[in-house]
Amino acid sequence: MKEIEALRQQCGGCFKCSVARPNCHVFSSMNIDANVMLVGQSPGEEEIDAGIPFLGSGSDCLMQEIQDICGLSRSSIYMTNVVKCMPKGRRPKRRDLQQCRHFLDKEIALVNPDLIIAAGALPFKVLTGMSGIEKHYGEIAYSPRYNVEVLPIMAPNRNLFDSDERVGELRTALQMVKSQLDKIERG
């Protein structure tokens, strides 16, 4: 636990990228005993205000679906983002990703999850090196960099839950998470 706390403090004092500013860092949920990691792109306003990843209406709906389908509570998952600060009105740039990458590398090494859920195209690409999340949606991919299976889902923005089709796709993907976790548990 000391290592992850030291990493959190290091992250909070980082101003290497173009998006960092005081009090904008959102590190993780700090559950290093989790079997599952949930990795998003970057924090939003609510997450910045609370200092906790995966908050807001879309994330709340996603967490409820994860609870209902996989039986995983928010506290049982290690949640983090690829970029630890919120880029104002844009996607993170390559240099932002490069500056934050070592945090994600260390988080994954410390948690050593059985499965990572990549919430969105950017986290999926960072974790696996693969583009085109739509082609891989609902499939288990492999991350050679981290030696772990990765399941892509759509980012939990407010539009995700506006469509019955998208909710159905999410539920199907989460059923795969449940199946993978069941297989891991059986050994």
TIGU-297089 format. One record per atom (N, C-alpha, C): atom name; x, y, z. Coordinates in Angstrom, 2 decimals, padded with zeros to 5 digits. Example, Ala and Ser with C-alpha at 12.3 -4.5 7.8 and 13.67 -1.06 7.14 Angstrom:
REM residues 2
REC  a       u       v       w
REC  N  013.19 -005.69  007.80
REC CA  012.30 -004.50  007.80
REC  C  013.20 -003.30  007.80
REC  N  012.85 -002.25  007.08
REC CA  013.67 -001.06  007.14
REC  C  012.90  000.03  007.87
//
This chain:
REM residues 187
REC  a       u       v       w
REC  N  000.83 -001.21  000.00
REC CA  000.00  000.00  000.00
REC  C  000.86  001.26  000.00
REC  N  002.04  001.16  000.59
REC CA  002.92  002.32  000.63
REC  C  003.35  002.74 -000.77
REC  N  003.58  001.74 -001.65
REC CA  004.01  002.05 -003.01
REC  C  002.94  002.80 -003.78
REC  N  001.70  002.37 -003.66
REC CA  000.62  003.02 -004.40
REC  C  000.35  004.41 -003.84
REC  N  000.48  004.59 -002.54
REC CA  000.30  005.91 -001.94
REC  C  001.41  006.85 -002.39
REC  N  002.63  006.35 -002.46
REC CA  003.75  007.16 -002.95
REC  C  003.53  007.56 -004.41
REC  N  003.01  006.63 -005.20
REC CA  002.72  006.92 -006.61
REC  C  001.62  007.97 -006.72
REC  N  000.59  007.86 -005.87
REC CA -000.50  008.86 -005.87
REC  C  000.05  010.25 -005.56
REC  N  000.94  010.34 -004.58
REC CA  001.53  011.63 -004.21
REC  C  002.41  012.17 -005.34
REC  N  003.15  011.28 -005.98
REC CA  003.98  011.69 -007.11
REC  C  003.10  012.24 -008.23
REC  N  002.00  011.58 -008.49
REC CA  001.06  012.01 -009.52
REC  C  000.50  013.40 -009.19
REC  N  000.11  013.60 -007.94
REC CA -000.46  014.88 -007.52
REC  C  000.50  016.05 -007.66
REC  N  001.80  015.77 -007.68
REC CA  002.80  016.83 -007.83
REC  C  003.37  016.94 -009.22
REC  N  002.77  016.23 -010.17
REC CA  003.29  016.22 -011.55
REC  C  002.69  017.37 -012.37
REC  N  003.56  018.10 -013.04
REC CA  003.11  019.19 -013.92
REC  C  003.87  019.14 -015.24
REC  N  004.18  017.92 -015.70
REC CA  005.00  017.74 -016.90
REC  C  004.25  017.96 -018.21
REC  N  002.94  017.71 -018.21
REC CA  002.21  017.79 -019.47
REC  C  001.48  019.14 -019.61
REC  N  000.86  019.31 -020.77
REC CA  000.20  020.59 -021.07
REC  C -001.13  020.77 -020.36
REC  N -001.69  019.71 -019.78
REC CA -003.01  019.83 -019.15
REC  C -002.94  019.94 -017.63
REC  N -001.79  019.67 -017.05
REC CA -001.67  019.68 -015.58
REC  C -001.78  021.09 -015.03
REC  N -002.49  021.20 -013.92
REC CA -002.61  022.45 -013.18
REC  C -002.91  022.07 -011.73
REC  N -002.78  022.98 -010.81
REC CA -003.02  022.61 -009.40
REC  C -004.42  022.03 -009.19
REC  N -004.49  021.02 -008.35
REC CA -005.75  020.38 -007.94
REC  C -006.55  019.79 -009.10
REC  N -005.88  019.32 -010.13
REC CA -006.61  018.71 -011.25
REC  C -006.32  017.22 -011.40
REC  N -005.46  016.69 -010.56
REC CA -005.05  015.29 -010.69
REC  C -006.07  014.34 -010.05
REC  N -006.47  013.33 -010.80
REC CA -007.32  012.27 -010.27
REC  C -006.55  010.98 -010.47
REC  N -006.17  010.34 -009.38
REC CA -005.29  009.19 -009.48
REC  C -006.05  007.88 -009.64
REC  N -006.59  007.33 -008.58
REC CA -007.25  006.04 -008.69
REC  C -008.18  005.82 -007.51
REC  N -008.82  004.67 -007.53
REC CA -009.67  004.27 -006.42
REC  C -008.87  003.60 -005.31
REC  N -007.59  003.31 -005.59
REC CA -006.62  002.82 -004.59
REC  C -006.88  001.41 -004.10
REC  N -007.73  000.62 -004.74
REC CA -007.94 -000.76 -004.31
REC  C -006.93 -001.67 -005.02
REC  N -005.75 -001.82 -004.43
REC CA -004.71 -002.61 -005.10
REC  C -004.94 -004.11 -005.00
REC  N -005.94 -004.53 -004.26
REC CA -006.27 -005.96 -004.17
REC  C -007.31 -006.38 -005.20
REC  N -007.68 -005.49 -006.08
REC CA -008.72 -005.77 -007.07
REC  C -008.24 -006.77 -008.12
REC  N -009.15 -007.62 -008.57
REC CA -008.86 -008.53 -009.68
REC  C -009.14 -007.87 -011.02
REC  N -009.95 -006.80 -010.99
REC CA -010.37 -006.12 -012.21
REC  C -009.98 -004.65 -012.12
REC  N -009.41 -004.15 -013.25
REC CA -009.14 -002.72 -013.38
REC  C -010.10 -002.15 -014.42
REC  N -010.54 -000.94 -014.19
REC CA -011.36 -000.20 -015.13
REC  C -010.55  001.04 -015.49
REC  N -010.19  001.16 -016.78
REC CA -009.32  002.26 -017.21
REC  C -010.07  003.13 -018.20
REC  N -010.18  004.42 -017.87
REC CA -010.81  005.39 -018.74
REC  C -009.78  006.29 -019.40
REC  N -010.27  007.28 -020.13
REC CA -009.40  008.20 -020.86
REC  C -008.80  009.25 -019.95
REC  N -009.64  010.05 -019.35
REC CA -009.20  011.15 -018.50
REC  C -010.36  011.57 -017.61
REC  N -010.08  012.22 -016.49
REC CA -011.18  012.63 -015.61
REC  C -012.00  013.78 -016.18
REC  N -013.25  013.83 -015.75
REC CA -014.13  014.94 -016.10
REC  C -014.26  015.88 -014.92
REC  N -015.11  016.88 -015.05
REC CA -015.28  017.91 -014.01
REC  C -015.66  017.31 -012.66
REC  N -016.66  016.41 -012.64
REC CA -017.10  015.83 -011.36
REC  C -015.98  015.04 -010.71
REC  N -015.21  014.34 -011.53
REC CA -014.10  013.54 -011.01
REC  C -013.00  014.44 -010.43
REC  N -012.74  015.55 -011.12
REC CA -011.75  016.51 -010.63
REC  C -012.20  017.06 -009.28
REC  N -013.47  017.46 -009.20
REC CA -013.99  018.03 -007.95
REC  C -013.90  017.05 -006.78
REC  N -014.20  015.77 -007.04
REC CA -014.20  014.77 -005.97
REC  C -012.86  014.07 -005.79
REC  N -012.01  014.13 -006.83
REC CA -010.73  013.43 -006.78
REC  C -010.86  011.93 -006.92
REC  N -011.96  011.48 -007.54
REC CA -012.25  010.06 -007.69
REC  C -012.60  009.78 -009.15
REC  N -012.03  008.72 -009.74
REC CA -012.38  008.41 -011.13
REC  C -013.76  007.79 -011.28
REC  N -014.30  007.91 -012.47
REC CA -015.58  007.31 -012.86
REC  C -016.75  007.79 -012.01
REC  N -016.95  009.11 -012.05
REC CA -018.14  009.73 -011.46
REC  C -018.93  010.42 -012.56
REC  N -020.14  010.74 -012.29
REC CA -021.01  011.39 -013.26
REC  C -022.11  010.44 -013.68
REC  N -023.08  010.95 -014.39
REC CA -024.26  010.15 -014.70
REC  C -023.92  008.92 -015.54
REC  N -023.09  009.07 -016.57
REC CA -022.71  007.92 -017.39
REC  C -021.94  006.89 -016.60
REC  N -021.00  007.34 -015.80
REC CA -020.20  006.42 -014.99
REC  C -021.05  005.74 -013.92
REC  N -021.99  006.49 -013.34
REC CA -022.88  005.89 -012.34
REC  C -023.71  004.76 -012.95
REC  N -024.21  004.99 -014.16
REC CA -024.97  003.94 -014.86
REC  C -024.07  002.75 -015.17
REC  N -022.84  003.02 -015.63
REC CA -021.89  001.94 -015.91
REC  C -021.61  001.13 -014.65
REC  N -021.37  001.80 -013.55
REC CA -021.06  001.08 -012.30
REC  C -022.25  000.24 -011.85
REC  N -023.46  000.73 -012.08
REC CA -024.65 -000.05 -011.72
REC  C -024.75 -001.31 -012.59
REC  N -024.46 -001.17 -013.88
REC CA -024.47 -002.33 -014.78
REC  C -023.40 -003.34 -014.36
REC  N -022.21 -002.87 -014.00
REC CA -021.14 -003.76 -013.55
REC  C -021.57 -004.49 -012.28
REC  N -022.20 -003.78 -011.37
REC CA -022.69 -004.39 -010.13
REC  C -023.76 -005.45 -010.45
REC  N -024.72 -005.08 -011.28
REC CA -025.84 -005.99 -011.57
REC  C -025.40 -007.23 -012.34
REC  N -024.53 -007.07 -013.32
REC CA -024.15 -008.18 -014.20
REC  C -022.97 -008.98 -013.65
REC  N -021.96 -008.28 -013.18
REC CA -020.72 -008.96 -012.76
REC  C -020.64 -009.20 -011.26
REC  N -021.52 -008.53 -010.52
REC CA -021.47 -008.66 -009.06
REC  C -020.30 -007.94 -008.44
REC  N -019.74 -006.97 -009.16
REC CA -018.60 -006.21 -008.66
REC  C -019.04 -004.83 -008.20
REC  N -018.75 -004.50 -006.97
REC CA -019.06 -003.17 -006.46
REC  C -017.96 -002.19 -006.87
REC  N -018.26 -000.93 -006.78
REC CA -017.28  000.12 -007.07
REC  C -016.02 -000.08 -006.25
REC  N -016.17 -000.45 -005.00
REC CA -015.01 -000.59 -004.12
REC  C -014.17 -001.83 -004.41
REC  N -014.71 -002.77 -005.21
REC CA -013.95 -003.99 -005.50
REC  C -013.13 -003.89 -006.79
REC  N -013.23 -002.75 -007.48
REC CA -012.53 -002.54 -008.75
REC  C -011.47 -001.46 -008.57
REC  N -010.32 -001.64 -009.21
REC CA -009.32 -000.58 -009.24
REC  C -009.64  000.28 -010.45
REC  N -009.99  001.54 -010.23
REC CA -010.39  002.45 -011.30
REC  C -009.34  003.54 -011.46
REC  N -009.00  003.81 -012.72
REC CA -008.03  004.84 -013.01
REC  C -008.25  005.35 -014.43
REC  N -007.47  006.32 -014.83
REC CA -007.52  006.87 -016.19
REC  C -006.13  006.85 -016.80
REC  N -006.09  006.85 -018.12
REC CA -004.82  006.90 -018.83
REC  C -004.12  008.22 -018.54
REC  N -004.86  009.32 -018.64
REC CA -004.34  010.65 -018.32
REC  C -004.98  011.08 -017.00
REC  N -004.19  011.60 -016.10
REC CA -004.65  011.87 -014.73
REC  C -005.26  013.26 -014.54
REC  N -005.13  014.14 -015.53
REC CA -005.73  015.48 -015.48
REC  C -006.72  015.62 -016.64
REC  N -007.62  016.57 -016.53
REC CA -008.65  016.74 -017.55
REC  C -008.19  017.74 -018.61
REC  N -008.04  017.27 -019.86
REC CA -007.75  018.21 -020.94
REC  C -008.99  019.06 -021.21
REC  N -008.84  020.35 -021.21
REC CA -009.97  021.26 -021.43
REC  C -010.45  021.18 -022.88
REC  N -011.64  020.64 -023.07
REC CA -012.30  020.65 -024.37
REC  C -011.61  019.88 -025.48
REC  N -010.76  018.91 -025.16
REC CA -010.09  018.15 -026.21
REC  C -009.66  016.78 -025.69
REC  N -009.31  015.94 -026.62
REC CA -008.74  014.64 -026.24
REC  C -007.29  014.88 -025.81
REC  N -006.77  014.01 -024.97
REC CA -005.36  014.13 -024.60
REC  C -004.47  014.01 -025.84
REC  N -003.42  014.79 -025.86
REC CA -002.46  014.73 -026.96
REC  C -001.41  013.66 -026.66
REC  N -000.68  013.28 -027.70
REC CA  000.34  012.24 -027.56
REC  C  001.32  012.54 -026.44
REC  N  001.75  013.80 -026.34
REC CA  002.73  014.13 -025.28
REC  C  002.10  014.03 -023.88
REC  N  000.79  014.31 -023.77
REC CA  000.11  014.13 -022.48
REC  C  000.11  012.65 -022.10
REC  N -000.18  011.80 -023.09
REC CA -000.18  010.36 -022.85
REC  C  001.21  009.87 -022.44
REC  N  002.22  010.36 -023.13
REC CA  003.58  009.94 -022.83
REC  C  004.00  010.36 -021.42
REC  N  003.59  011.55 -021.00
REC CA  003.96  012.03 -019.66
REC  C  003.26  011.25 -018.55
REC  N  002.06  010.75 -018.82
REC CA  001.30  010.01 -017.80
REC  C  001.50  008.51 -017.87
REC  N  002.07  008.01 -018.93
REC CA  002.15  006.56 -019.16
REC  C  002.82  005.80 -018.02
REC  N  003.86  006.40 -017.44
REC CA  004.57  005.68 -016.36
REC  C  003.69  005.46 -015.13
REC  N  002.71  006.36 -014.91
REC CA  001.79  006.15 -013.79
REC  C  000.94  004.90 -014.04
REC  N  000.38  004.81 -015.25
REC CA -000.44  003.65 -015.59
REC  C  000.39  002.37 -015.55
REC  N  001.61  002.43 -016.08
REC CA  002.49  001.26 -016.05
REC  C  002.69  000.76 -014.62
REC  N  002.97  001.68 -013.71
REC CA  003.22  001.30 -012.32
REC  C  001.94  000.81 -011.63
REC  N  000.81  001.45 -011.95
REC CA -000.46  001.01 -011.36
REC  C -000.77 -000.44 -011.75
REC  N -000.62 -000.74 -013.03
REC CA -000.92 -002.10 -013.49
REC  C  000.05 -003.09 -012.86
REC  N  001.31 -002.72 -012.76
REC CA  002.29 -003.62 -012.13
REC  C  001.96 -003.87 -010.66
REC  N  001.54 -002.84 -009.94
REC CA  001.22 -003.00 -008.52
REC  C -000.07 -003.78 -008.28
REC  N -001.08 -003.53 -009.09
REC CA -002.37 -004.20 -008.92
REC  C -002.31 -005.62 -009.48
REC  N -001.64 -005.78 -010.62
REC CA -001.54 -007.08 -011.29
REC  C -002.93 -007.71 -011.47
REC  N -003.82 -007.03 -012.20
REC CA -005.20 -007.52 -012.32
REC  C -005.30 -008.76 -013.21
REC  N -006.38 -009.50 -013.04
REC CA -006.68 -010.64 -013.91
REC  C -007.28 -010.18 -015.22
REC  N -007.93 -009.01 -015.21
REC CA -008.63 -008.49 -016.38
REC  C -008.70 -006.97 -016.28
REC  N -008.54 -006.32 -017.43
REC CA -008.71 -004.86 -017.49
REC  C -009.87 -004.56 -018.43
REC  N -010.78 -003.71 -017.97
REC CA -011.86 -003.19 -018.82
REC  C -011.39 -001.83 -019.32
REC  N -011.28 -001.72 -020.65
REC CA -010.86 -000.46 -021.27
REC  C -012.11  000.31 -021.67
REC  N -012.39  001.40 -020.97
REC CA -013.60  002.18 -021.21
REC  C -013.34  003.27 -022.23
REC  N -013.41  002.89 -023.51
REC CA -013.22  003.85 -024.59
REC  C -012.08  003.47 -025.52
REC  N -012.06  004.13 -026.67
REC CA -011.08  003.83 -027.72
REC  C -009.66  004.14 -027.29
REC  N -009.45  005.28 -026.67
REC CA -008.09  005.66 -026.29
REC  C -007.50  004.71 -025.25
REC  N -008.20  004.39 -024.16
REC CA -007.63  003.42 -023.23
REC  C -007.35  002.07 -023.88
REC  N -008.25  001.63 -024.78
REC CA -008.05  000.36 -025.47
REC  C -006.77  000.40 -026.29
REC  N -006.56  001.49 -027.02
REC CA -005.35  001.61 -027.84
REC  C -004.10  001.66 -026.97
REC  N -004.14  002.43 -025.89
REC CA -002.98  002.53 -025.00
REC  C -002.65  001.17 -024.38
REC  N -003.66  000.42 -023.99
REC CA -003.45 -000.86 -023.32
REC  C -003.02 -001.98 -024.26
REC  N -003.55 -001.97 -025.49
REC CA -003.30 -003.10 -026.40
REC  C -002.50 -002.74 -027.64
REC  N -002.45 -001.46 -027.98
REC CA -001.81 -001.05 -029.23
REC  C -002.75 -001.18 -030.43
REC  N -003.98 -001.63 -030.21
REC CA -004.94 -001.85 -031.29
REC  C -005.84 -000.63 -031.47
REC  N -006.17 -000.35 -032.72
REC CA -007.11  000.72 -033.05
REC  C -008.45  000.11 -033.40
REC  N -009.45  000.97 -033.51
REC CA -010.76  000.52 -033.96
REC  C -011.50 -000.29 -032.92
REC  N -011.86  000.37 -031.82
REC CA -012.54 -000.33 -030.73
REC  C -013.80 -001.04 -031.21
REC  N -014.47 -000.46 -032.22
REC CA -015.71 -001.06 -032.71
REC  C -015.48 -002.47 -033.24
REC  N -014.31 -002.69 -033.88
REC CA -013.99 -004.02 -034.42
REC  C -013.76 -005.04 -033.30
REC  N -013.36 -004.57 -032.14
REC CA -012.99 -005.45 -031.04
REC  C -014.01 -005.45 -029.91
REC  N -015.08 -004.68 -030.10
REC CA -016.07 -004.56 -029.04
REC  C -016.69 -005.92 -028.76
REC  N -016.72 -006.29 -027.50
REC CA -017.29 -007.57 -027.11
REC  C -016.32 -008.74 -027.25
REC  N -015.05 -008.45 -027.54
REC CA -014.03 -009.49 -027.64
REC  C -013.00 -009.28 -026.54
REC  N -012.41 -010.36 -026.11
REC CA -011.29 -010.26 -025.18
REC  C -010.03 -010.07 -026.02
REC  N -009.31 -009.01 -025.76
REC CA -008.03 -008.74 -026.43
REC  C -006.91 -009.03 -025.43
REC  N -005.70 -009.00 -025.91
REC CA -004.55 -009.28 -025.06
REC  C -003.59 -008.10 -025.12
REC  N -003.06 -007.73 -023.97
REC CA -002.05 -006.68 -023.90
REC  C -000.68 -007.31 -023.67
REC  N  000.15 -007.37 -024.70
REC CA  001.48 -007.93 -024.50
REC  C  002.34 -007.07 -023.57
REC  N  002.11 -005.78 -023.58
REC CA  002.88 -004.88 -022.71
REC  C  002.64 -005.20 -021.24
REC  N  001.39 -005.50 -020.89
REC CA  001.03 -005.72 -019.50
REC  C  000.73 -007.19 -019.17
REC  N  000.75 -008.04 -020.19
REC CA  000.50 -009.47 -020.00
REC  C -000.83 -009.72 -019.29
REC  N -001.87 -009.12 -019.84
REC CA -003.20 -009.24 -019.23
REC  C -004.27 -009.15 -020.33
REC  N -005.40 -009.78 -020.09
REC CA -006.52 -009.68 -021.01
REC  C -007.23 -008.36 -020.81
REC  N -007.70 -007.80 -021.94
REC CA -008.36 -006.49 -021.94
REC  C -009.69 -006.62 -022.68
REC  N -010.74 -006.13 -022.06
REC CA -012.05 -006.12 -022.70
REC  C -012.46 -004.67 -022.97
REC  N -012.65 -004.31 -024.25
REC CA -013.08 -002.94 -024.55
REC  C -014.58 -002.75 -024.38
REC  N -014.95 -001.61 -023.81
REC CA -016.35 -001.17 -023.77
REC  C -016.38  000.29 -024.21
REC  N -017.54  000.79 -024.51
REC CA -017.66  002.21 -024.87
REC  C -017.42  003.06 -023.64
REC  N -016.88  004.24 -023.85
REC CA -016.67  005.18 -022.76
REC  C -018.01  005.52 -022.13
REC  N -018.05  005.64 -020.81
REC CA -019.34  005.88 -020.13
REC  C -019.78  007.34 -020.14
REC  N -019.92  007.90 -021.33
REC CA -020.45  009.27 -021.39
REC  C -021.96  009.22 -021.39
REC  N -022.57  010.36 -021.30
REC CA -024.03  010.39 -021.16
REC  C -024.75  009.80 -022.38
REC  N -024.11  009.78 -023.55
REC CA -024.75  009.24 -024.74
REC  C -024.81  007.71 -024.75
REC  N -023.97  007.05 -023.98
REC CA -023.94  005.60 -023.96
REC  C -025.29  005.02 -023.57
REC  N -025.98  005.65 -022.65
REC CA -027.21  005.09 -022.12
REC  C -028.46  005.67 -022.78
REC  N -028.27  006.41 -023.90
REC CA -029.40  006.96 -024.64
REC  C -029.98  005.97 -025.65
REC  N -029.26  004.89 -025.92
REC CA -029.65  003.96 -026.96
REC  C -029.78  002.55 -026.37
REC  N -030.92  001.92 -026.64
REC CA -031.10  000.54 -026.18
REC  C -030.06 -000.39 -026.80
REC  N -029.69 -000.11 -028.06
REC CA -028.68 -000.93 -028.74
REC  C -027.33 -000.84 -028.02
REC  N -026.92  000.37 -027.66
REC CA -025.64  000.54 -026.95
REC  C -025.67 -000.10 -025.56
REC  N -026.76  000.05 -024.88
REC CA -026.89 -000.58 -023.55
REC  C -026.82 -002.09 -023.71
REC  N -027.46 -002.63 -024.74
REC CA -027.40 -004.07 -025.00
REC  C -025.98 -004.53 -025.28
REC  N -025.23 -003.75 -026.07
REC CA -023.83 -004.08 -026.35
REC  C -022.99 -004.05 -025.08
REC  N -023.24 -003.06 -024.24
REC CA -022.52 -002.97 -022.98
REC  C -022.82 -004.19 -022.10
REC  N -024.07 -004.55 -022.01
REC CA -024.45 -005.70 -021.18
REC  C -023.83 -006.99 -021.71
REC  N -023.77 -007.14 -023.02
REC CA -023.12 -008.31 -023.60
REC  C -021.64 -008.33 -023.24
REC  N -020.99 -007.19 -023.35
REC CA -019.56 -007.11 -022.99
REC  C -019.35 -007.42 -021.52
REC  N -020.22 -006.92 -020.67
REC CA -020.08 -007.18 -019.23
REC  C -020.37 -008.65 -018.89
REC  N -021.21 -009.30 -019.69
REC CA -021.41 -010.74 -019.51
REC  C -020.10 -011.48 -019.78
REC  N -019.32 -010.96 -020.76
REC CA -018.00 -011.56 -021.04
REC  C -017.06 -011.36 -019.87
REC  N -017.12 -010.19 -019.25
REC CA -016.31 -009.95 -018.05
REC  C -016.67 -010.97 -016.99
REC  N -017.94 -011.15 -016.76
REC CA -018.41 -012.13 -015.76
REC  C -017.92 -013.53 -016.10
REC  N -018.02 -013.92 -017.36
REC CA -017.56 -015.25 -017.79
REC  C -016.06 -015.41 -017.58
REC  N -015.29 -014.39 -017.92
REC CA -013.83 -014.45 -017.74
REC  C -013.48 -014.57 -016.26
REC  N -014.16 -013.80 -015.44
REC CA -013.89 -013.86 -014.01
REC  C -014.26 -015.23 -013.44
REC  N -015.35 -015.80 -013.91
REC CA -015.75 -017.15 -013.48
REC  C -014.69 -018.17 -013.86
REC  N -014.14 -018.05 -015.09
REC CA -013.08 -018.97 -015.53
REC  C -011.84 -018.83 -014.66
REC  N -011.48 -017.60 -014.36
REC CA -010.29 -017.35 -013.53
REC  C -010.49 -017.95 -012.13
REC  N -011.68 -017.75 -011.62
REC CA -011.99 -018.25 -010.28
REC  C -011.93 -019.78 -010.21
REC  N -012.39 -020.44 -011.28
REC CA -012.36 -021.90 -011.32
REC  C -010.95 -022.43 -011.51
REC  N -010.04 -021.56 -011.97
REC CA -008.64 -021.93 -012.13
REC  C -008.38 -022.61 -013.40
//
